[in-house]
Amino acid sequence: MPNFGEDSDVKNTQAHIAAAEAKLGHKYSASFAQPDGPPMNYPVAQFGQDHDIKDSLYHTQAAEAKLGAWNGASFKAAPEPPMNYFVPDFGLDHDVKVSLGNTANAEKKLGPWNEYNMQSGVDVHLESDPICSSAGCDQYKHKKKERGYKINYPVPNFGRDTDMIDTDASLEIAEGMKQHKLIMGTEESKAKWHNVAKDTDYNFAPALDADIIYTNKNLDDAQNKLNHKWLLA
């Protein structure tokens, strides 16, 4: 394969890098080193009990002094609900008795009632669906419309695009200059250059603390009442 030299895009990129380095007085250098992981095992200051915990303990003690000691929560399994207990039988419900009496009176006048005869009477009044004709539901089929363009036509193959050829040639030259084989997309490369910081699911939109919510509400109420906007200097 003939070598036509560096690709014009590579030359332009190198020229832009050189101009930027000259202007900023800084040498740009790319690194393939694995980034450092997030900080670990750092000291955490201890400010004592939270005021909410202190308040809760104080209120618990006050309630116990007034109402007696609280045994606390239990993680024991709840007892099984009662089963097979006696249920008294008070006879037929009044509504059921009335319904049976009305049914008996109707049968004396109209004859015995049974489910089969009732269903047959309903079926007598069935009619065909008025939406469709007697020939079937053919009049509402979707109309076919031409696409207006061809499909499944042959596409000629003129070989690889010149940009792809130039890119591969430039990549080969860059690998030779840097004495480094660029490997991307393989399982090994993904594991080698994996950013371990992304393994932690950080919450970038945490919910506001209850104290902050109350403070904001109190601030809004005070501003509305005094008709004055408080501005932080």
MDAnalysis code that builds the backbone (N, CA, C; Angstrom):
import MDAnalysis as mda
import numpy as np

u = mda.Universe.empty(699, n_residues=233, atom_resindex=np.repeat(np.arange(233), 3), trajectory=True)
u.add_TopologyAttr("name", ["N", "CA", "C"] * 233)
u.add_TopologyAttr("resid", np.arange(1, 234))
u.add_TopologyAttr("resname", ["MET", "PRO", "ASN", "PHE", "GLY", "GLU", "ASP", "SER", "ASP", "VAL", "LYS", "ASN", "THR", "GLN", "ALA", "HIS", "ILE", "ALA", "ALA", "ALA", "GLU", "ALA", "LYS", "LEU", "GLY", "HIS", "LYS", "TYR", "SER", "ALA", "SER", "PHE", "ALA", "GLN", "PRO", "ASP", "GLY", "PRO", "PRO", "MET", "ASN", "TYR", "PRO", "VAL", "ALA", "GLN", "PHE", "GLY", "GLN", "ASP", "HIS", "ASP", "ILE", "LYS", "ASP", "SER", "LEU", "TYR", "HIS", "THR", "GLN", "ALA", "ALA", "GLU", "ALA", "LYS", "LEU", "GLY", "ALA", "TRP", "ASN", "GLY", "ALA", "SER", "PHE", "LYS", "ALA", "ALA", "PRO", "GLU", "PRO", "PRO", "MET", "ASN", "TYR", "PHE", "VAL", "PRO", "ASP", "PHE", "GLY", "LEU", "ASP", "HIS", "ASP", "VAL", "LYS", "VAL", "SER", "LEU", "GLY", "ASN", "THR", "ALA", "ASN", "ALA", "GLU", "LYS", "LYS", "LEU", "GLY", "PRO", "TRP", "ASN", "GLU", "TYR", "ASN", "MET", "GLN", "SER", "GLY", "VAL", "ASP", "VAL", "HIS", "LEU", "GLU", "SER", "ASP", "PRO", "ILE", "CYS", "SER", "SER", "ALA", "GLY", "CYS", "ASP", "GLN", "TYR", "LYS", "HIS", "LYS", "LYS", "LYS", "GLU", "ARG", "GLY", "TYR", "LYS", "ILE", "ASN", "TYR", "PRO", "VAL", "PRO", "ASN", "PHE", "GLY", "ARG", "ASP", "THR", "ASP", "MET", "ILE", "ASP", "THR", "ASP", "ALA", "SER", "LEU", "GLU", "ILE", "ALA", "GLU", "GLY", "MET", "LYS", "GLN", "HIS", "LYS", "LEU", "ILE", "MET", "GLY", "THR", "GLU", "GLU", "SER", "LYS", "ALA", "LYS", "TRP", "HIS", "ASN", "VAL", "ALA", "LYS", "ASP", "THR", "ASP", "TYR", "ASN", "PHE", "ALA", "PRO", "ALA", "LEU", "ASP", "ALA", "ASP", "ILE", "ILE", "TYR", "THR", "ASN", "LYS", "ASN", "LEU", "ASP", "ASP", "ALA", "GLN", "ASN", "LYS", "LEU", "ASN", "HIS", "LYS", "TRP", "LEU", "LEU", "ALA"])
u.atoms.positions = np.array([
    [0.847, -1.190, 0.000],
    [0.000, 0.000, 0.000],
    [0.884, 1.242, 0.000],
    [0.690, 2.177, -0.938],
    [1.542, 3.383, -0.985],
    [1.286, 4.275, 0.216],
    [2.326, 4.969, 0.644],
    [2.240, 5.877, 1.783],
    [2.309, 7.310, 1.253],
    [1.214, 8.034, 1.405],
    [1.157, 9.412, 0.913],
    [1.488, 10.426, 2.017],
    [2.037, 9.964, 3.091],
    [2.404, 10.879, 4.165],
    [1.273, 11.074, 5.157],
    [1.480, 11.982, 6.064],
    [0.488, 12.244, 7.095],
    [-0.780, 12.829, 6.486],
    [-1.894, 12.462, 7.087],
    [-3.183, 12.987, 6.656],
    [-3.254, 14.489, 6.972],
    [-3.994, 15.232, 6.151],
    [-4.087, 16.678, 6.340],
    [-4.735, 17.024, 7.677],
    [-5.672, 16.214, 8.127],
    [-6.295, 16.478, 9.427],
    [-5.292, 16.350, 10.565],
    [-4.404, 15.349, 10.465],
    [-3.374, 15.172, 11.498],
    [-2.416, 16.347, 11.490],
    [-2.033, 16.812, 10.303],
    [-1.125, 17.965, 10.214],
    [-1.768, 19.212, 10.824],
    [-3.046, 19.454, 10.484],
    [-3.729, 20.630, 11.022],
    [-3.856, 20.554, 12.537],
    [-4.154, 19.355, 13.041],
    [-4.281, 19.188, 14.492],
    [-2.961, 19.454, 15.189],
    [-1.865, 18.930, 14.635],
    [-0.551, 19.163, 15.232],
    [-0.177, 20.642, 15.190],
    [-0.537, 21.342, 14.088],
    [-0.245, 22.773, 13.998],
    [-1.035, 23.560, 15.030],
    [-2.314, 23.188, 15.223],
    [-3.130, 23.879, 16.214],
    [-2.612, 23.648, 17.628],
    [-2.157, 22.422, 17.896],
    [-1.593, 22.133, 19.227],
    [-0.341, 22.957, 19.462],
    [0.525, 23.043, 18.451],
    [1.760, 23.816, 18.595],
    [1.467, 25.291, 18.816],
    [0.470, 25.834, 18.105],
    [0.121, 27.240, 18.275],
    [-0.438, 27.497, 19.669],
    [-1.285, 26.591, 20.151],
    [-1.853, 26.753, 21.485],
    [-0.774, 26.649, 22.552],
    [0.164, 25.711, 22.396],
    [1.246, 25.573, 23.370],
    [2.107, 26.823, 23.406],
    [2.383, 27.414, 22.229],
    [3.204, 28.618, 22.177],
    [2.509, 29.799, 22.838],
    [1.180, 29.888, 22.677],
    [0.435, 31.004, 23.233],
    [0.266, 30.884, 24.740],
    [0.030, 29.653, 25.207],
    [-0.246, 29.444, 26.629],
    [0.996, 29.112, 27.436],
    [2.131, 28.885, 26.757],
    [3.351, 28.536, 27.485],
    [3.233, 27.230, 28.232],
    [2.544, 26.283, 27.660],
    [2.302, 24.996, 28.330],
    [2.465, 23.868, 27.328],
    [3.189, 22.863, 27.701],
    [3.406, 21.701, 26.836],
    [2.323, 20.675, 27.087],
    [1.573, 20.367, 26.041],
    [0.473, 19.403, 26.160],
    [1.026, 17.996, 26.028],
    [0.681, 17.138, 26.938],
    [1.136, 15.742, 26.878],
    [-0.011, 14.849, 27.310],
    [-0.374, 13.923, 26.426],
    [-1.423, 12.951, 26.750],
    [-0.832, 11.797, 27.538],
    [-1.629, 11.234, 28.406],
    [-1.170, 10.119, 29.229],
    [-2.194, 8.999, 29.178],
    [-1.700, 7.798, 29.090],
    [-2.557, 6.619, 29.108],
    [-2.532, 5.942, 30.477],
    [-1.973, 6.648, 31.471],
    [-1.905, 6.061, 32.812],
    [-3.301, 5.971, 33.411],
    [-3.504, 4.950, 34.210],
    [-4.802, 4.767, 34.833],
    [-5.025, 5.857, 35.876],
    [-6.186, 6.539, 35.855],
    [-6.422, 7.618, 36.831],
    [-6.470, 7.077, 38.253],
    [-6.104, 7.974, 39.181],
    [-6.148, 7.600, 40.596],
    [-7.586, 7.376, 41.041],
    [-7.759, 6.467, 41.943],
    [-9.087, 6.189, 42.471],
    [-9.519, 7.285, 43.439],
    [-10.746, 7.255, 43.869],
    [-11.244, 8.269, 44.813],
    [-10.555, 8.105, 46.164],
    [-10.483, 9.181, 46.957],
    [-9.839, 9.084, 48.278],
    [-10.579, 8.103, 49.179],
    [-9.797, 7.396, 49.982],
    [-10.372, 6.400, 50.885],
    [-9.686, 6.508, 52.243],
    [-10.357, 5.991, 53.268],
    [-9.796, 5.904, 54.620],
    [-9.359, 7.268, 55.157],
    [-10.076, 8.342, 54.774],
    [-9.729, 9.662, 55.282],
    [-10.444, 9.883, 56.619],
    [-9.893, 10.759, 57.492],
    [-10.519, 10.983, 58.801],
    [-11.833, 11.727, 58.665],
    [-12.787, 11.366, 59.491],
    [-14.094, 12.014, 59.534],
    [-14.279, 12.626, 60.919],
    [-14.530, 13.930, 60.944],
    [-14.659, 14.628, 62.228],
    [-15.881, 14.141, 62.997],
    [-15.758, 14.055, 64.296],
    [-16.843, 13.618, 65.178],
    [-17.348, 14.837, 65.948],
    [-18.581, 15.276, 65.622],
    [-19.149, 16.437, 66.271],
    [-20.169, 16.056, 67.351],
    [-20.184, 14.811, 67.756],
    [-21.108, 14.396, 68.794],
    [-22.483, 14.057, 68.240],
    [-23.425, 13.847, 69.126],
    [-24.774, 13.472, 68.721],
    [-25.456, 14.615, 67.971],
    [-26.264, 14.250, 66.994],
    [-27.056, 15.231, 66.261],
    [-28.142, 15.777, 67.188],
    [-28.515, 17.037, 66.960],
    [-29.491, 17.650, 67.877],
    [-30.849, 16.957, 67.763],
    [-31.163, 16.381, 66.602],
    [-32.421, 15.651, 66.488],
    [-32.417, 14.407, 67.374],
    [-31.267, 13.715, 67.444],
    [-31.160, 12.527, 68.307],
    [-31.299, 12.939, 69.773],
    [-30.622, 14.027, 70.137],
    [-30.720, 14.492, 71.526],
    [-32.167, 14.837, 71.885],
    [-32.844, 15.553, 70.965],
    [-34.237, 15.921, 71.231],
    [-35.126, 14.693, 71.349],
    [-34.903, 13.699, 70.482],
    [-35.716, 12.483, 70.531],
    [-35.515, 11.737, 71.840],
    [-34.266, 11.614, 72.295],
    [-33.996, 10.939, 73.563],
    [-34.633, 11.697, 74.728],
    [-34.548, 13.030, 74.679],
    [-35.144, 13.834, 75.758],
    [-36.659, 13.644, 75.795],
    [-37.295, 13.685, 74.632],
    [-38.749, 13.524, 74.588],
    [-39.162, 12.119, 75.020],
    [-38.350, 11.115, 74.677],
    [-38.654, 9.746, 75.097],
    [-38.613, 9.624, 76.617],
    [-37.573, 10.199, 77.212],
    [-37.470, 10.156, 78.673],
    [-38.641, 10.868, 79.333],
    [-39.043, 12.016, 78.781],
    [-40.172, 12.756, 79.356],
    [-41.464, 11.956, 79.249],
    [-41.669, 11.293, 78.100],
    [-42.881, 10.495, 77.931],
    [-42.877, 9.288, 78.847],
    [-41.704, 8.644, 79.019],
    [-41.622, 7.483, 79.914],
    [-41.886, 7.898, 81.363],
    [-41.390, 9.076, 81.741],
    [-41.625, 9.541, 83.111],
    [-43.104, 9.775, 83.365],
    [-43.845, 10.153, 82.329],
    [-45.262, 10.446, 82.490],
    [-46.136, 9.217, 82.284],
    [-45.761, 8.347, 81.317],
    [-46.628, 7.228, 80.929],
    [-46.071, 5.856, 81.298],
    [-44.828, 5.799, 81.774],
    [-44.231, 4.514, 82.075],
    [-43.185, 4.147, 81.033],
    [-42.350, 3.171, 81.408],
    [-41.234, 2.782, 80.544],
    [-41.746, 2.200, 79.238],
    [-41.049, 2.555, 78.178],
    [-41.364, 2.046, 76.835],
    [-40.453, 0.875, 76.525],
    [-41.047, -0.258, 76.155],
    [-40.257, -1.471, 75.941],
    [-39.468, -1.443, 74.632],
    [-39.802, -0.524, 73.743],
    [-39.058, -0.446, 72.498],
    [-39.611, -1.377, 71.429],
    [-38.993, -1.295, 70.276],
    [-39.441, -2.123, 69.149],
    [-38.913, -3.540, 69.288],
    [-39.619, -4.450, 68.719],
    [-39.214, -5.858, 68.748],
    [-39.136, -6.394, 67.327],
    [-38.119, -7.189, 67.076],
    [-37.942, -7.807, 65.771],
    [-38.412, -9.261, 65.767],
    [-39.122, -9.662, 66.801],
    [-39.650, -11.022, 66.838],
    [-40.790, -11.164, 65.830],
    [-40.963, -12.375, 65.344],
    [-42.032, -12.619, 64.371],
    [-43.392, -12.401, 65.017],
    [-44.283, -11.770, 64.277],
    [-45.619, -11.502, 64.804],
    [-46.369, -12.815, 65.014],
    [-47.216, -12.874, 66.034],
    [-47.968, -14.122, 66.259],
    [-48.936, -14.382, 65.113],
    [-49.226, -15.642, 64.884],
    [-50.162, -16.018, 63.843],
    [-51.562, -15.499, 64.167],
    [-52.305, -15.071, 63.169],
    [-53.668, -14.602, 63.448],
    [-54.546, -15.752, 63.935],
    [-55.585, -15.464, 64.718],
    [-56.455, -16.541, 65.223],
    [-57.142, -17.274, 64.076],
    [-57.282, -18.588, 64.241],
    [-57.896, -19.426, 63.210],
    [-58.865, -20.403, 63.876],
    [-59.814, -20.884, 63.073],
    [-60.761, -21.912, 63.517],
    [-61.541, -21.487, 64.759],
    [-61.808, -20.177, 64.876],
    [-62.575, -19.722, 66.025],
    [-64.074, -19.853, 65.711],
    [-64.905, -19.833, 66.744],
    [-66.339, -20.043, 66.607],
    [-66.997, -18.811, 65.991],
    [-67.838, -19.023, 64.987],
    [-68.603, -17.947, 64.344],
    [-70.085, -18.253, 64.546],
    [-70.800, -17.402, 65.240],
    [-72.225, -17.690, 65.471],
    [-73.038, -17.594, 64.185],
    [-74.084, -18.405, 64.061],
    [-74.970, -18.414, 62.899],
    [-76.299, -17.779, 63.302],
    [-76.584, -16.606, 62.731],
    [-77.814, -15.904, 63.066],
    [-78.902, -16.142, 62.030],
    [-78.716, -17.140, 61.147],
    [-79.741, -17.460, 60.164],
    [-79.609, -16.598, 58.917],
    [-80.594, -16.727, 58.021],
    [-80.580, -15.983, 56.777],
    [-80.715, -14.489, 57.019],
    [-80.035, -13.703, 56.182],
    [-80.140, -12.257, 56.255],
    [-81.554, -11.825, 55.835],
    [-82.005, -10.709, 56.344],
    [-83.345, -10.211, 56.027],
    [-83.508, -9.998, 54.527],
    [-82.520, -9.418, 53.856],
    [-82.615, -9.170, 52.416],
    [-82.733, -10.474, 51.637],
    [-82.007, -11.506, 52.090],
    [-82.083, -12.802, 51.403],
    [-83.481, -13.396, 51.560],
    [-84.050, -13.308, 52.769],
    [-85.401, -13.834, 52.992],
    [-86.412, -13.132, 52.086],
    [-86.291, -11.798, 51.976],
    [-87.219, -11.052, 51.133],
    [-87.073, -11.449, 49.679],
    [-85.811, -11.623, 49.207],
    [-85.581, -12.008, 47.817],
    [-86.163, -13.383, 47.521],
    [-85.986, -14.339, 48.439],
    [-86.536, -15.683, 48.238],
    [-88.062, -15.639, 48.207],
    [-88.653, -14.798, 49.088],
    [-90.111, -14.688, 49.097],
    [-90.642, -14.093, 47.797],
    [-89.954, -13.063, 47.264],
    [-90.374, -12.451, 46.003],
    [-90.220, -13.419, 44.837],
    [-89.155, -14.226, 44.867],
    [-88.956, -15.218, 43.810],
    [-90.068, -16.252, 43.824],
    [-90.457, -16.719, 45.043],
    [-91.528, -17.717, 45.155],
    [-92.853, -17.153, 44.635],
    [-93.146, -15.889, 44.957],
    [-94.387, -15.281, 44.470],
    [-94.392, -15.149, 42.948],
    [-93.208, -14.781, 42.364],
    [-93.130, -14.644, 40.912],
    [-93.292, -15.998, 40.225],
    [-92.742, -17.080, 40.804],
    [-92.863, -18.408, 40.196],
    [-94.312, -18.903, 40.226],
    [-95.053, -18.542, 41.303],
    [-96.458, -18.946, 41.351],
    [-97.256, -18.308, 40.218],
    [-96.855, -17.088, 39.862],
    [-97.612, -16.356, 38.843],
    [-97.125, -16.661, 37.434],
    [-95.762, -16.820, 37.246],
    [-95.178, -16.947, 35.908],
    [-94.596, -18.318, 35.614],
    [-94.583, -19.190, 36.598],
    [-93.990, -20.505, 36.393],
    [-92.585, -20.576, 36.970],
    [-92.072, -21.817, 37.105],
    [-90.736, -22.002, 37.715],
    [-89.650, -21.246, 36.929],
    [-88.722, -20.696, 37.653],
    [-87.601, -19.960, 37.036],
    [-86.369, -20.843, 37.062],
    [-85.652, -20.915, 35.940],
    [-84.363, -21.594, 35.947],
    [-83.416, -20.835, 35.019],
    [-82.148, -21.023, 35.237],
    [-81.112, -20.257, 34.526],
    [-81.123, -20.564, 33.038],
    [-81.386, -21.817, 32.636],
    [-81.341, -22.205, 31.220],
    [-82.410, -21.462, 30.418],
    [-83.638, -21.426, 30.931],
    [-84.715, -20.742, 30.228],
    [-84.449, -19.244, 30.116],
    [-83.830, -18.668, 31.150],
    [-83.533, -17.240, 31.124],
    [-82.504, -16.914, 30.056],
    [-81.459, -17.749, 29.944],
    [-80.419, -17.523, 28.937],
    [-80.979, -17.686, 27.529],
    [-81.877, -18.671, 27.332],
    [-82.459, -18.881, 26.009],
    [-83.283, -17.680, 25.595],
    [-83.995, -17.066, 26.545],
    [-84.774, -15.884, 26.219],
    [-83.895, -14.714, 25.824],
    [-82.757, -14.595, 26.429],
    [-81.826, -13.520, 26.064],
    [-81.276, -13.752, 24.673],
    [-80.950, -15.020, 24.331],
    [-80.361, -15.322, 23.032],
    [-81.329, -15.035, 21.891],
    [-82.652, -15.081, 22.147],
    [-83.630, -14.845, 21.086],
    [-83.483, -13.449, 20.513],
    [-83.047, -12.489, 21.351],
    [-82.984, -11.090, 20.948],
    [-81.628, -10.704, 20.377],
    [-80.748, -11.681, 20.188],
    [-79.441, -11.367, 19.609],
    [-79.591, -11.039, 18.136],
    [-78.871, -10.022, 17.651],
    [-78.866, -9.646, 16.257],
    [-77.434, -9.520, 15.768],
    [-77.252, -9.508, 14.440],
    [-75.917, -9.347, 13.885],
    [-75.415, -7.931, 14.139],
    [-74.111, -7.787, 14.160],
    [-73.479, -6.499, 14.434],
    [-73.804, -5.532, 13.301],
    [-74.438, -4.369, 13.573],
    [-74.800, -3.443, 12.492],
    [-73.592, -2.770, 11.855],
    [-72.405, -2.854, 12.471],
    [-71.222, -2.213, 11.894],
    [-70.831, -2.898, 10.588],
    [-70.975, -4.224, 10.523],
    [-70.546, -4.988, 9.354],
    [-71.769, -5.434, 8.550],
    [-71.573, -5.638, 7.278],
    [-72.631, -6.154, 6.418],
    [-72.725, -7.665, 6.572],
    [-73.704, -8.258, 5.884],
    [-73.855, -9.714, 5.958],
    [-72.700, -10.449, 5.290],
    [-71.948, -9.733, 4.452],
    [-70.802, -10.366, 3.778],
    [-69.562, -10.371, 4.648],
    [-69.600, -9.691, 5.780],
    [-68.425, -9.625, 6.647],
    [-67.914, -8.209, 6.779],
    [-66.881, -8.061, 7.572],
    [-66.318, -6.734, 7.831],
    [-65.184, -6.450, 6.842],
    [-65.534, -6.310, 5.568],
    [-64.532, -6.057, 4.531],
    [-64.454, -4.587, 4.145],
    [-65.470, -3.818, 4.494],
    [-65.497, -2.450, 4.004],
    [-64.585, -1.517, 4.789],
    [-64.009, -2.001, 5.929],
    [-63.183, -1.125, 6.743],
    [-61.722, -1.558, 6.753],
    [-61.294, -2.308, 5.739],
    [-59.896, -2.709, 5.674],
    [-59.031, -1.490, 5.347],
    [-57.779, -1.505, 5.853],
    [-56.867, -0.394, 5.603],
    [-56.507, -0.349, 4.114],
    [-56.534, 0.854, 3.560],
    [-56.163, 1.021, 2.168],
    [-54.649, 0.938, 2.015],
    [-54.221, 0.322, 0.934],
    [-52.804, 0.223, 0.655],
    [-52.347, 1.443, -0.128],
    [-51.191, 1.964, 0.244],
    [-50.649, 3.145, -0.405],
    [-49.199, 2.879, -0.787],
    [-48.833, 3.278, -1.986],
    [-47.457, 3.098, -2.436],
    [-46.510, 3.928, -1.576],
    [-45.321, 3.378, -1.322],
    [-44.350, 4.068, -0.488],
    [-43.835, 5.355, -1.144],
    [-43.738, 5.345, -2.455],
    [-43.183, 6.508, -3.133],
    [-41.675, 6.431, -3.302],
    [-41.084, 5.330, -2.868],
    [-39.644, 5.129, -3.050],
    [-39.377, 3.639, -3.142],
    [-38.231, 3.291, -3.729],
    [-37.885, 1.892, -3.949],
    [-37.205, 1.328, -2.700],
    [-37.335, 0.009, -2.544],
    [-36.644, -0.697, -1.467],
    [-36.028, -1.959, -2.043],
    [-35.085, -2.524, -1.285],
    [-34.422, -3.787, -1.661],
    [-33.746, -3.703, -3.021],
    [-33.222, -2.518, -3.371],
    [-32.518, -2.385, -4.643],
    [-31.033, -2.670, -4.426],
    [-30.281, -3.088, -5.470],
    [-28.850, -3.385, -5.315],
    [-28.025, -2.122, -5.108],
    [-27.036, -2.180, -4.223],
    [-26.145, -1.064, -3.933],
    [-24.735, -1.459, -4.356],
    [-24.108, -0.719, -5.269],
    [-22.756, -1.084, -5.728],
    [-21.725, -0.871, -4.623],
    [-20.696, -1.655, -4.599],
    [-19.620, -1.571, -3.629],
    [-18.376, -1.044, -4.327],
    [-17.986, 0.206, -4.006],
    [-16.807, 0.819, -4.605],
    [-15.574, 0.687, -3.718],
    [-15.604, -0.188, -2.753],
    [-14.447, -0.368, -1.879],
    [-14.482, 0.576, -0.687],
    [-13.411, 0.618, 0.055],
    [-13.332, 1.430, 1.265],
    [-13.283, 2.909, 0.920],
    [-13.861, 3.723, 1.801],
    [-13.861, 5.162, 1.620],
    [-12.445, 5.705, 1.817],
    [-12.111, 6.782, 1.104],
    [-10.755, 7.338, 1.191],
    [-10.457, 7.855, 2.598],
    [-11.467, 8.381, 3.287],
    [-11.237, 8.855, 4.656],
    [-10.830, 7.703, 5.574],
    [-11.446, 6.533, 5.386],
    [-11.087, 5.378, 6.192],
    [-9.660, 4.934, 5.890],
    [-9.304, 4.954, 4.588],
    [-7.941, 4.556, 4.203],
    [-6.921, 5.518, 4.802],
    [-7.186, 6.843, 4.693],
    [-6.265, 7.835, 5.253],
    [-6.169, 7.719, 6.761],
    [-7.305, 7.463, 7.427],
    [-7.300, 7.334, 8.888],
    [-6.462, 6.138, 9.330],
    [-6.627, 4.996, 8.656],
    [-5.835, 3.812, 9.000],
    [-4.349, 4.063, 8.786],
    [-4.010, 4.761, 7.670],
    [-2.600, 5.056, 7.397],
    [-2.028, 5.987, 8.453],
    [-2.792, 7.020, 8.842],
    [-2.331, 7.954, 9.872],
    [-2.181, 7.253, 11.218],
    [-3.114, 6.362, 11.528],
    [-3.026, 5.612, 12.781],
    [-1.787, 4.736, 12.803],
    [-1.488, 4.116, 11.687],
    [-0.288, 3.259, 11.609],
    [0.982, 4.079, 11.797],
    [1.003, 5.297, 11.188],
    [2.176, 6.161, 11.353],
    [2.318, 6.602, 12.802],
    [1.164, 7.005, 13.435],
    [1.202, 7.453, 14.828],
    [1.658, 6.332, 15.761],
    [1.199, 5.117, 15.521],
    [1.629, 3.992, 16.349],
    [3.113, 3.738, 16.198],
    [3.628, 3.921, 14.964],
    [5.066, 3.747, 14.762],
    [5.875, 4.824, 15.444],
    [5.394, 6.067, 15.410],
    [6.111, 7.169, 16.051],
    [6.128, 7.021, 17.567],
    [5.001, 6.615, 18.127],
    [4.877, 6.504, 19.587],
    [5.281, 5.134, 20.124],
    [5.570, 4.202, 19.204],
    [5.898, 2.838, 19.631],
    [4.833, 2.275, 20.571],
    [3.595, 2.498, 20.167],
    [2.476, 2.058, 21.001],
    [1.351, 1.580, 20.096],
    [0.823, 0.407, 20.379],
    [-0.286, -0.162, 19.622],
    [-1.590, 0.265, 20.264],
    [-2.406, 0.965, 19.503],
    [-3.691, 1.419, 20.026],
    [-4.698, 0.278, 19.982],
    [-5.198, -0.093, 21.149],
    [-6.177, -1.169, 21.257],
    [-7.389, -0.611, 21.988],
    [-8.528, -0.662, 21.332],
    [-9.752, -0.104, 21.917],
    [-10.903, -1.088, 21.742],
    [-11.826, -1.067, 22.694],
    [-13.053, -1.835, 22.564],
    [-12.982, -3.269, 23.020],
    [-11.791, -3.780, 23.361],
    [-11.682, -5.167, 23.816],
    [-11.963, -5.231, 25.320],
    [-12.259, -6.421, 25.800],
    [-12.522, -6.600, 27.230],
    [-11.287, -6.265, 28.053],
    [-10.088, -6.603, 27.517],
    [-8.855, -6.313, 28.242],
    [-8.623, -4.818, 28.369],
    [-8.861, -4.063, 27.257],
    [-8.631, -2.629, 27.311],
    [-9.657, -1.941, 28.212],
    [-10.910, -2.433, 28.182],
    [-11.921, -1.845, 29.055],
    [-11.563, -2.043, 30.528],
    [-11.025, -3.225, 30.855],
    [-10.651, -3.496, 32.240],
    [-9.429, -2.676, 32.652],
    [-8.479, -2.469, 31.699],
    [-7.240, -1.757, 32.021],
    [-7.492, -0.286, 32.264],
    [-8.323, 0.335, 31.417],
    [-8.559, 1.766, 31.511],
    [-9.901, 2.086, 32.175],
    [-10.412, 1.161, 32.929],
    [-11.689, 1.379, 33.598],
    [-11.543, 2.450, 34.666],
    [-12.469, 3.411, 34.686],
    [-12.475, 4.472, 35.690],
    [-13.217, 3.968, 36.923],
    [-12.450, 3.644, 37.958],
    [-13.053, 3.048, 39.153],
    [-13.956, 4.041, 39.880],
    [-13.776, 5.344, 39.627],
    [-14.626, 6.330, 40.299],
    [-16.080, 6.198, 39.867],
    [-16.306, 5.672, 38.659],
    [-17.667, 5.514, 38.174],
    [-18.378, 4.324, 38.805],
    [-17.660, 3.503, 39.577],
    [-18.293, 2.359, 40.230],
    [-19.180, 2.800, 41.389],
    [-18.943, 4.001, 41.895],
    [-19.730, 4.527, 43.010],
    [-20.905, 5.309, 42.469],
    [-22.101, 4.962, 42.912],
    [-23.318, 5.630, 42.463],
    [-23.551, 6.859, 43.328],
    [-22.952, 7.995, 42.916],
    [-23.106, 9.229, 43.671],
    [-24.499, 9.818, 43.444],
    [-25.039, 10.402, 44.476],
    [-26.330, 11.076, 44.382],
    [-26.067, 12.558, 44.123],
    [-26.205, 12.978, 42.861],
    [-25.922, 14.357, 42.499],
    [-27.138, 15.266, 42.693],
    [-28.251, 14.725, 43.110],
    [-29.445, 15.537, 43.371],
    [-30.081, 15.094, 44.683],
    [-29.359, 15.256, 45.804],
    [-29.919, 14.801, 47.085],
    [-31.101, 15.660, 47.515],
    [-32.013, 15.043, 48.232],
    [-33.172, 15.767, 48.749],
    [-32.737, 16.681, 49.895],
    [-33.394, 17.803, 50.019],
    [-33.056, 18.745, 51.083],
    [-33.409, 18.159, 52.447],
    [-32.595, 18.485, 53.444],
    [-32.869, 18.074, 54.815],
    [-34.141, 18.760, 55.312],
    [-34.824, 18.116, 56.235],
    [-36.074, 18.680, 56.755],
    [-35.849, 20.050, 57.379],
    [-34.706, 20.231, 58.067],
    [-34.422, 21.535, 58.683],
    [-34.301, 22.622, 57.618],
    [-33.672, 22.300, 56.477],
    [-33.522, 23.279, 55.396],
    [-34.892, 23.623, 54.806],
    [-35.742, 22.599, 54.636],
    [-37.084, 22.835, 54.092],
    [-37.881, 23.771, 55.005],
    [-37.829, 23.503, 56.322],
    [-38.548, 24.345, 57.269],
    [-37.984, 25.771, 57.267],
    [-36.650, 25.886, 57.213],
    [-36.018, 27.201, 57.214],
    [-36.425, 28.008, 55.989],
    [-36.420, 27.363, 54.808],
    [-36.830, 28.068, 53.587],
    [-38.282, 28.518, 53.673],
    [-39.148, 27.653, 54.217],
    [-40.552, 28.018, 54.345],
    [-40.736, 29.199, 55.310],
    [-40.033, 29.139, 56.462],
    [-40.126, 30.226, 57.430],
    [-39.603, 31.537, 56.840],
    [-38.542, 31.435, 56.027],
    [-37.993, 32.631, 55.390],
    [-39.004, 33.231, 54.417],
    [-39.652, 32.370, 53.604],
    [-40.664, 32.869, 52.670],
    [-41.832, 33.511, 53.407],
    [-42.279, 32.865, 54.514],
    [-43.395, 33.425, 55.274],
    [-43.036, 34.791, 55.853],
    [-41.805, 34.914, 56.375],
    [-41.383, 36.181, 56.962],
    [-41.292, 37.277, 55.897],
    [-40.759, 36.942, 54.725],
    [-40.641, 37.924, 53.642],
    [-42.017, 38.379, 53.162],
    [-42.954, 37.429, 53.057],
    [-44.301, 37.794, 52.624],
    [-45.014, 38.659, 53.662],
    [-44.801, 38.345, 54.935],
    [-45.486, 39.100, 55.998],
    [-44.933, 40.514, 56.118],
    [-43.594, 40.660, 55.999],
    [-42.951, 41.968, 56.167],
    [-42.812, 42.726, 54.857],
    [-43.190, 42.053, 53.742],
    [-43.088, 42.682, 52.413],
    [-41.658, 43.181, 52.171],
    [-40.699, 42.330, 52.512],
    [-39.295, 42.703, 52.365],
    [-38.508, 41.483, 51.897],
    [-37.691, 41.687, 50.865],
    [-36.848, 40.601, 50.344],
    [-35.511, 40.631, 51.036],
    [-35.175, 39.533, 51.726],
    [-33.899, 39.457, 52.438],
    [-32.809, 39.059, 51.471],
    [-31.760, 39.873, 51.429],
    [-30.642, 39.627, 50.522],
    [-29.402, 39.348, 51.345],
    [-28.693, 38.289, 50.972],
    [-27.458, 37.932, 51.672],
    [-26.315, 38.775, 51.133],
    [-25.599, 39.474, 52.017],
    [-24.508, 40.342, 51.590],
    [-23.319, 39.517, 51.148],
])
